[in-house]
Amino acid sequence: MLLGFMGAGKSTIGAEVAERLGRPFLDVDDEVERAEGPIWKLFQERGESAFRELEARFLREGAARGESSVIAVGGGAVETHDLLARLDALKVHLDVDVDTAWARVQGSRRPLAQDEAEFRSRYERRQPLYAEVADARATDADGVVLAAGGVSISSSADDPVGRPGSYEIVADDGVLGLHEPPFDGPVHTVSAGEAAKTTATAERLWRDFRLDRGGTLVAFGGGCTTDVGGFVAATYLRGIDWIAVPTTLVGQVDAAIGGKTAINLPEGKNLVGAFHWPVRTVIDPNYLATLPEEQRREGLAEVVKTGLLSGESLWELRDDELVRRSASYKTALCLRDPYDRGVRKLLNLGHTFAHALETGSDGAVTHGRAVALGLLAALRLSGRPTDVIEETLAPQPVRADRERAWEALKRDKKWIGGDLHLILLGDEGGYTASVSEPDVRRALDELIAD
């Protein structure tokens, strides 16, 4: 539910957010106008109180439809007693400064935008009301999408996520040497990287935890830490809440978002896992300042993937915007398809080959290098230019056991019958295509050094 002052862009941004999330869009002002005629005329003939009653009625009806939707609320609904507070919906304050708002609405027929002094006074009066009732604040569509997914991009020290109950932290021991945990509570260390994603690590954590079902697990570290932390949270006491605090680029733009959690088996990557969305994902780009360049390049492969799918050169942006835009894109797809049965599969671009290379090299090929090579294979099979991959990521063939990599790829969940259903890239973004076994094998072989 979007609320905010006149001129905040609720109608425009609300429609964009609804499209990105694949949900219906309801503009309360439009509903009133369809039923009663122009709002300015309604104000003129029946007064503001009559409009507020109609607004409240249409808002209650929209919220009671029983389907996930995006609702744009009139700017003054916040003054209608405790109407918004009583509605069971995520409420996002779409903020705008008063000068911008006035520039957008002056000269219009909006009944409450005819006098600038009154307009500014009303703005000041409503601001604390928005802050009181809203669950989150945003200024654009990306911010609204992130809020809908429980993702915040800010300094973790300024975003303590005041949840009741106790916390226990699962942290990469390397990260603990650089940063203090963002929450107070017992700390359980795990190895850095894929070495953390084992059944032995999961069992140790299950045995060591003292949380009850009201407790919260905090996963603090890179993508592998949030993978194993989220998986343990999904399975401990049949599922407890967890918060992801990713500290690497790959974690902030991909791994910590969307609730996919997993550990590895010797036979392949992520073969045991669960869908368990974190109650919050707190992304602090300041953590990237201590990230070694090699690990930054690991995460850049996921940024390039996201940019290819979205049609935007995200890898050229500065870190804070690069993270924000990439995280928003993934959050939107995951909200549309939380269990990976439809559009979310687009995020697998390049990853089927990547996981095979990781297994075939017994973990010697890192995830980021493997994704870069997987993207190269996917674009070759798509008949697309590979310049962006080669210039930005510069992947080189790697040493891996060809047969073991092939066996790992054949265990991939995307095989149906004798063909592999891969994500390829077209003019309009990603799409699913059936690719024959010989073509897949040839593409994989080209990624492995002789």
MARZA-835176 format. One record per residue (C-alpha): residue in one letter; x, y, z; chain. Coordinates in Angstrom, 1 decimal, decimal comma. Layout:
% MARZA-835176
  r       X       Y       Z  c
  a       X       Y       Z  A
...
This chain:
% MARZA-835176
  r       X       Y       Z  c
  m     0,0     0,0     0,0  A
  l     1,5     3,3    -1,1  A
  l     0,8     6,4     0,9  A
  g     2,2     9,9     0,7  A
  f     1,6    13,5    -0,1  A
  m     0,2    15,0    -3,3  A
  g     2,8    14,9    -6,1  A
  a     4,7    12,0    -4,6  A
  g     4,1     9,9    -7,7  A
  k     1,9     7,2    -6,1  A
  s    -0,1     6,5    -9,2  A
  t     2,9     6,4   -11,6  A
  i     5,2     4,4    -9,3  A
  g     2,3     2,2    -8,0  A
  a     1,6     1,1   -11,6  A
  e     5,2     0,4   -12,2  A
  v     5,6    -1,6    -9,0  A
  a     2,5    -3,6    -9,8  A
  e     3,8    -4,5   -13,2  A
  r     7,2    -5,6   -11,8  A
  l     5,5    -7,7    -9,2  A
  g     2,9    -9,1   -11,5  A
  r     0,0    -7,9    -9,3  A
  p    -3,2    -5,9    -9,9  A
  f    -3,0    -2,1    -9,3  A
  l    -5,7    -0,1    -7,5  A
  d    -5,6     3,7    -7,4  A
  v    -8,2     4,8    -4,8  A
  d    -8,5     8,2    -6,3  A
  d    -9,3     6,7    -9,7  A
  e   -11,9     4,4    -8,1  A
  v   -13,6     7,4    -6,5  A
  e   -13,6     9,3    -9,8  A
  r   -15,1     6,3   -11,7  A
  a   -17,9     6,1    -9,3  A
  e   -18,6     9,7    -8,4  A
  g   -17,0    11,9   -11,1  A
  p   -14,1    14,3   -10,9  A
  i   -12,6    14,7    -7,4  A
  w   -12,4    18,5    -7,8  A
  k   -16,1    18,6    -8,5  A
  l   -16,9    16,3    -5,6  A
  f   -15,0    18,7    -3,3  A
  q   -16,8    21,7    -4,7  A
  e   -20,3    20,2    -4,4  A
  r   -20,1    18,0    -1,4  A
  g   -16,9    19,0     0,5  A
  e   -13,8    17,2     1,7  A
  s   -15,6    15,1     4,3  A
  a   -17,8    13,4     1,7  A
  f   -14,7    12,6    -0,3  A
  r   -12,9    11,2     2,7  A
  e   -15,9     8,9     3,4  A
  l   -15,8     7,6    -0,2  A
  e   -12,0     7,2    -0,1  A
  a   -12,2     5,2     3,1  A
  r   -14,9     3,0     1,7  A
  f   -13,0     2,2    -1,5  A
  l    -9,8     1,6     0,4  A
  r   -11,5    -0,9     2,7  A
  e   -13,0    -2,7    -0,3  A
  g    -9,7    -2,8    -2,1  A
  a    -7,9    -4,1     0,9  A
  a   -10,6    -6,8     1,5  A
  r   -10,4    -8,3    -2,0  A
  g    -8,2   -11,1    -0,8  A
  e    -5,5   -10,9    -3,5  A
  s    -2,0    -9,5    -3,4  A
  s    -2,2    -6,1    -5,0  A
  v    -0,6    -2,7    -5,0  A
  i    -2,9     0,1    -3,8  A
  a    -2,2     3,8    -4,1  A
  v    -3,9     5,7    -1,3  A
  g    -5,0     9,3    -1,5  A
  g    -2,6    11,7     0,3  A
  g    -5,1    12,7     2,9  A
  a    -6,2     9,2     3,9  A
  v    -3,7     9,3     6,7  A
  e    -5,9    11,9     8,4  A
  t    -8,9     9,7     8,5  A
  h    -8,7     8,6    12,1  A
  d    -6,8     5,3    12,3  A
  l    -8,1     3,9     9,0  A
  l    -4,7     3,0     7,6  A
  a    -3,4     1,6    10,9  A
  r    -6,2    -0,9    11,0  A
  l    -5,6    -2,3     7,5  A
  d    -3,5    -5,5     7,3  A
  a    -1,1    -4,5     4,6  A
  l     2,5    -3,4     4,2  A
  k     2,4     0,4     4,1  A
  v     5,1     2,2     2,3  A
  h     5,5     6,0     2,6  A
  l     6,4     7,3    -0,8  A
  d     8,3    10,4     0,3  A
  v     8,8    13,6    -1,7  A
  d    10,1    17,0    -0,7  A
  v     7,6    19,8    -0,6  A
  d     9,2    21,9    -3,3  A
  t     9,1    19,0    -5,8  A
  a     5,5    18,2    -4,8  A
  w     4,4    21,8    -5,4  A
  a     6,2    22,0    -8,7  A
  r     4,3    18,8    -9,9  A
  v     0,8    19,9    -8,8  A
  q     0,6    23,7    -9,1  A
  g    -1,8    24,8   -11,8  A
  s    -3,7    21,5   -11,6  A
  r    -7,4    21,2   -10,6  A
  r    -6,5    19,4    -7,4  A
  p    -8,7    21,0    -4,8  A
  l    -6,1    21,0    -2,1  A
  a    -3,4    22,4    -4,4  A
  q    -4,8    25,8    -5,1  A
  d    -3,0    27,8    -2,4  A
  e     0,7    27,3    -2,0  A
  a     0,8    28,4     1,7  A
  e    -2,0    26,1     2,6  A
  f    -0,3    23,3     0,5  A
  r     2,9    23,7     2,5  A
  s     1,2    23,8     5,8  A
  r    -0,8    20,6     5,0  A
  y     2,5    18,9     4,0  A
  e     4,1    19,7     7,3  A
  r     1,0    18,5     9,2  A
  r     0,9    15,2     7,4  A
  q     4,6    14,2     7,5  A
  p     4,6    12,9    11,1  A
  l     1,4    11,0    10,4  A
  y     3,0     9,2     7,4  A
  a     6,0     8,3     9,6  A
  e     3,7     7,0    12,3  A
  v     1,6     4,7    10,2  A
  a     4,1     3,5     7,5  A
  d     6,2     0,3     7,8  A
  a     8,8     1,6     5,3  A
  r     9,8     4,6     3,4  A
  a    10,8     4,8    -0,3  A
  t    11,3     7,5    -3,0  A
  d    11,0     5,4    -6,2  A
  a     9,9     2,0    -7,6  A
  d    13,1     0,2    -6,6  A
  g    12,6     1,3    -3,0  A
  v     9,0     0,1    -2,9  A
  v    10,0    -3,3    -4,3  A
  l    12,8    -3,7    -1,8  A
  a    10,4    -2,7     1,1  A
  a     7,9    -5,3    -0,2  A
  g    10,6    -7,9     0,0  A
  g    11,8    -6,9     3,5  A
  v    15,1    -5,7     2,1  A
  s    16,7    -2,5     3,4  A
  i    19,8    -0,8     2,0  A
  s    21,4     1,2     4,7  A
  s    24,1     1,1     7,4  A
  s    23,4    -2,0     9,4  A
  a    24,3     0,0    12,5  A
  d    21,4     2,4    11,7  A
  d    18,9    -0,5    11,0  A
  p    18,8    -2,6    14,1  A
  v    15,5    -4,3    13,2  A
  g    13,9    -4,1    16,6  A
  r    12,4    -7,6    16,9  A
  p    11,5    -9,2    20,3  A
  g    13,2   -12,3    21,4  A
  s    16,7   -13,7    21,4  A
  y    19,3   -13,8    18,6  A
  e    22,1   -16,2    17,7  A
  i    24,6   -15,3    15,0  A
  v    26,0   -17,5    12,3  A
  a    29,1   -15,7    11,0  A
  d    31,9   -16,3     8,6  A
  d    35,0   -16,3    10,8  A
  g    36,9   -14,2     8,2  A
  v    34,2   -11,5     8,4  A
  l    34,4   -11,4    12,2  A
  g    38,0   -10,4    11,9  A
  l    36,9    -7,3    10,0  A
  h    33,5    -6,3    11,4  A
  e    31,6    -6,6    14,6  A
  p    28,3    -8,6    14,4  A
  p    25,3    -6,4    13,8  A
  f    23,3    -8,0    16,7  A
  d    24,0    -9,1    20,2  A
  g    24,0   -12,8    20,9  A
  p    26,0   -16,0    20,9  A
  v    28,2   -16,3    17,7  A
  h    28,7   -19,5    15,8  A
  t    31,5   -19,4    13,3  A
  v    31,5   -21,2     9,9  A
  s    34,2   -21,5     7,3  A
  a    34,4   -19,0     4,5  A
  g    33,0   -20,0     1,1  A
  e    31,5   -23,3     0,0  A
  a    33,3   -25,2     2,8  A
  a    30,5   -23,9     5,1  A
  k    27,7   -25,5     3,1  A
  t    28,0   -29,1     4,4  A
  t    25,9   -31,5     6,4  A
  a    28,5   -31,5     9,1  A
  t    28,3   -27,7     9,5  A
  a    24,5   -27,8     9,6  A
  e    24,5   -30,6    12,2  A
  r    27,0   -28,7    14,4  A
  l    24,8   -25,6    14,3  A
  w    21,6   -27,5    15,0  A
  r    23,3   -29,1    18,1  A
  d    24,8   -25,8    19,3  A
  f    21,8   -23,6    19,1  A
  r    19,8   -22,7    22,2  A
  l    17,1   -20,7    20,5  A
  d    13,5   -21,4    21,1  A
  r    10,8   -21,0    18,3  A
  g    10,6   -17,3    19,1  A
  g    14,3   -16,7    18,5  A
  t    15,9   -15,3    15,4  A
  l    19,0   -16,6    13,6  A
  v    21,2   -13,9    12,0  A
  a    23,4   -15,0     9,1  A
  f    26,4   -12,6     8,8  A
  g    28,8   -13,0     6,0  A
  g    29,0   -13,9     2,3  A
  g    26,5   -15,8     0,2  A
  c    27,6   -19,2     1,5  A
  t    27,1   -18,1     5,0  A
  t    23,5   -16,9     4,3  A
  d    22,9   -20,1     2,3  A
  v    23,8   -22,4     5,3  A
  g    22,4   -20,0     7,9  A
  g    19,1   -19,8     6,1  A
  f    18,9   -23,6     5,6  A
  v    19,6   -24,2     9,3  A
  a    16,9   -21,6    10,2  A
  a    14,5   -23,4     7,9  A
  t    15,0   -26,8     9,5  A
  y    15,8   -26,0    13,2  A
  l    12,6   -26,6    15,3  A
  r    10,8   -27,0    12,0  A
  g    11,6   -23,4    11,1  A
  i    12,6   -20,2    12,9  A
  d    12,9   -16,6    11,7  A
  w    16,2   -15,4    10,3  A
  i    17,8   -12,2     9,2  A
  a    20,4   -12,0     6,4  A
  v    23,2    -9,5     6,7  A
  p    25,3   -10,1     3,6  A
  t    28,8    -8,6     3,6  A
  t    30,0    -9,6     0,0  A
  l    28,9    -8,3    -3,4  A
  v    27,5   -11,7    -4,4  A
  g    25,5   -11,8    -1,2  A
  q    24,2    -8,3    -1,5  A
  v    23,0    -8,5    -5,1  A
  d    21,9   -12,2    -5,2  A
  a    22,5   -14,9    -2,6  A
  a    20,9   -13,3     0,5  A
  i    17,7   -12,3    -1,3  A
  g    14,6   -14,4    -2,0  A
  g    14,7   -17,2     0,6  A
  k    16,6   -19,9    -1,4  A
  t    18,7   -21,7     1,2  A
  a    20,8   -24,8     0,6  A
  i    23,9   -26,9     1,4  A
  n    26,0   -29,0    -0,9  A
  l    26,5   -32,8    -1,4  A
  p    29,6   -34,4    -3,0  A
  e    27,4   -35,1    -6,0  A
  g    26,5   -31,4    -6,6  A
  k    25,8   -27,9    -5,5  A
  n    22,6   -27,0    -3,5  A
  l    21,1   -30,4    -3,7  A
  v    19,6   -30,1    -0,2  A
  g    17,7   -27,0     0,7  A
  a    14,5   -25,2     1,4  A
  f    12,6   -22,0     0,5  A
  h    12,7   -19,9     3,7  A
  w    12,4   -16,2     3,2  A
  p    14,3   -14,1     5,8  A
  v    12,2   -11,7     7,8  A
  r    14,7    -9,0     6,9  A
  t    17,7    -8,7     4,6  A
  v    19,9    -5,8     5,8  A
  i    22,3    -4,7     3,1  A
  d    25,1    -2,3     4,0  A
  p    27,3    -1,4     1,0  A
  n    29,9    -0,1     3,4  A
  y    30,9    -3,7     4,0  A
  l    32,2    -3,8     0,5  A
  a    35,1    -1,4     1,4  A
  t    36,9    -4,4     3,0  A
  l    36,1    -6,8     0,2  A
  p    39,2    -8,1    -1,6  A
  e    39,3    -7,3    -5,4  A
  e    39,1   -11,0    -6,2  A
  q    35,9   -11,4    -4,2  A
  r    34,5    -8,3    -5,8  A
  r    35,0    -9,8    -9,2  A
  e    33,1   -12,9    -7,9  A
  g    30,1   -10,8    -7,2  A
  l    30,4    -8,8   -10,4  A
  a    29,5   -11,9   -12,3  A
  e    26,1   -11,9   -10,7  A
  v    25,7    -8,2   -11,4  A
  v    26,5    -8,8   -15,1  A
  k    23,9   -11,6   -15,1  A
  t    21,3    -9,3   -13,7  A
  g    22,2    -6,5   -16,1  A
  l    21,9    -8,9   -19,1  A
  l    18,4   -10,0   -17,9  A
  s    17,2    -6,4   -17,1  A
  g    18,8    -4,9   -20,2  A
  e    20,7    -2,4   -18,2  A
  s    24,5    -1,9   -17,8  A
  l    24,3    -2,3   -14,0  A
  w    28,0    -3,2   -13,8  A
  e    28,9     0,4   -14,8  A
  l    27,2     2,0   -11,8  A
  r    28,9     3,0    -8,5  A
  d    28,6     0,4    -5,7  A
  d    25,7     1,8    -3,8  A
  e    23,5     2,1    -6,9  A
  l    24,8    -1,1    -8,4  A
  v    23,8    -3,0    -5,3  A
  r    20,4    -1,3    -5,0  A
  r    19,3    -1,8    -8,6  A
  s    20,5    -5,4    -8,7  A
  a    18,9    -6,3    -5,4  A
  s    15,6    -4,7    -6,5  A
  y    15,5    -6,6    -9,7  A
  k    16,0   -10,0    -7,9  A
  t    13,5    -9,1    -5,2  A
  a    10,8    -8,3    -7,7  A
  l    11,3   -11,7    -9,5  A
  c    11,3   -13,6    -6,2  A
  l     8,1   -11,9    -5,0  A
  r     6,4   -12,8    -8,2  A
  d     7,6   -16,4    -8,0  A
  p     8,6   -17,3    -4,4  A
  y     9,0   -21,0    -5,1  A
  d    10,9   -20,9    -8,4  A
  r     8,2   -22,3   -10,6  A
  g     8,1   -19,5   -13,2  A
  v     9,8   -16,2   -13,9  A
  r    12,3   -16,6   -11,1  A
  k    14,0   -19,3   -13,2  A
  l    15,4   -16,5   -15,3  A
  l    17,9   -15,9   -12,5  A
  n    19,5   -19,3   -13,4  A
  l    21,1   -17,8   -16,5  A
  g    24,6   -19,4   -16,7  A
  h    24,2   -21,2   -13,4  A
  t    23,7   -24,7   -14,6  A
  f    27,1   -24,7   -16,2  A
  a    28,6   -22,9   -13,2  A
  h    27,5   -25,5   -10,7  A
  a    28,8   -28,3   -12,9  A
  l    32,2   -26,6   -13,1  A
  e    32,3   -26,1    -9,4  A
  t    31,6   -29,8    -8,7  A
  g    33,9   -31,0   -11,5  A
  s    36,8   -29,1   -10,1  A
  d    36,0   -30,3    -6,5  A
  g    35,5   -26,7    -5,5  A
  a    38,7   -25,3    -7,0  A
  v    36,8   -23,2    -9,4  A
  t    35,1   -20,4    -7,4  A
  h    31,4   -19,6    -7,8  A
  g    32,0   -16,2    -9,5  A
  r    34,5   -17,6   -12,0  A
  a    32,1   -20,4   -12,7  A
  v    29,2   -18,1   -13,2  A
  a    31,3   -16,0   -15,6  A
  l    32,0   -19,1   -17,7  A
  g    28,4   -20,2   -17,4  A
  l    27,2   -16,9   -18,8  A
  l    29,7   -17,3   -21,7  A
  a    28,2   -20,7   -22,5  A
  a    24,6   -19,4   -22,2  A
  l    25,2   -16,5   -24,5  A
  r    26,9   -18,7   -27,1  A
  l    23,9   -21,1   -27,1  A
  s    21,7   -18,0   -27,4  A
  g    23,6   -16,8   -30,4  A
  r    24,3   -13,6   -28,7  A
  p    27,5   -11,5   -28,6  A
  t    29,7   -12,3   -25,7  A
  d    31,7    -9,0   -25,6  A
  v    30,3    -7,9   -22,3  A
  i    31,3   -11,1   -20,6  A
  e    34,7   -11,1   -22,1  A
  e    35,5    -7,4   -21,5  A
  t    34,0    -7,2   -18,0  A
  l    34,7   -10,6   -16,5  A
  a    37,4   -12,0   -18,8  A
  p    36,7   -15,6   -18,0  A
  q    39,3   -18,3   -19,1  A
  p    38,8   -22,0   -19,4  A
  v    39,4   -23,8   -16,1  A
  r    40,7   -27,2   -15,1  A
  a    38,0   -29,6   -14,1  A
  d    37,2   -33,3   -14,5  A
  r    35,0   -33,3   -17,6  A
  e    33,1   -36,5   -16,7  A
  r    32,5   -35,4   -13,2  A
  a    31,3   -32,0   -14,4  A
  w    29,0   -33,7   -16,9  A
  e    27,6   -36,1   -14,3  A
  a    26,9   -33,1   -12,0  A
  l    25,2   -31,2   -14,8  A
  k    23,0   -34,3   -15,6  A
  r    21,9   -34,3   -12,0  A
  d    20,6   -30,7   -12,4  A
  k    17,0   -30,2   -11,5  A
  k    16,3   -28,7   -15,0  A
  w    16,6   -31,9   -17,0  A
  i    13,2   -33,0   -18,4  A
  g    13,2   -36,2   -20,6  A
  g    16,4   -36,1   -22,6  A
  d    16,8   -32,4   -22,9  A
  l    18,0   -29,7   -20,6  A
  h    15,7   -26,7   -20,1  A
  l    18,2   -23,8   -20,0  A
  i    17,7   -20,1   -19,5  A
  l    19,0   -18,3   -22,6  A
  l    19,0   -14,7   -23,5  A
  g    16,9   -13,0   -26,2  A
  d    16,1    -9,4   -27,3  A
  e    13,5    -9,1   -24,5  A
  g    15,6   -10,7   -21,8  A
  g    15,8   -14,3   -20,5  A
  y    13,7   -17,2   -21,7  A
  t    13,5   -20,9   -21,3  A
  a    14,6   -23,2   -24,1  A
  s    15,1   -26,9   -24,5  A
  v    18,6   -27,7   -25,5  A
  s    19,8   -31,1   -26,8  A
  e    22,3   -33,2   -24,8  A
  p    25,1   -32,9   -27,5  A
  d    24,8   -29,1   -27,6  A
  v    24,9   -28,9   -23,8  A
  r    27,9   -31,2   -23,6  A
  r    29,8   -29,3   -26,3  A
  a    29,1   -26,0   -24,5  A
  l    30,4   -27,4   -21,2  A
  d    33,5   -28,9   -22,8  A
  e    34,4   -25,5   -24,3  A
  l    34,7   -24,1   -20,7  A
  i    37,2   -26,7   -19,6  A
  a    40,9   -26,4   -20,3  A
  d    42,7   -29,2   -22,0  A
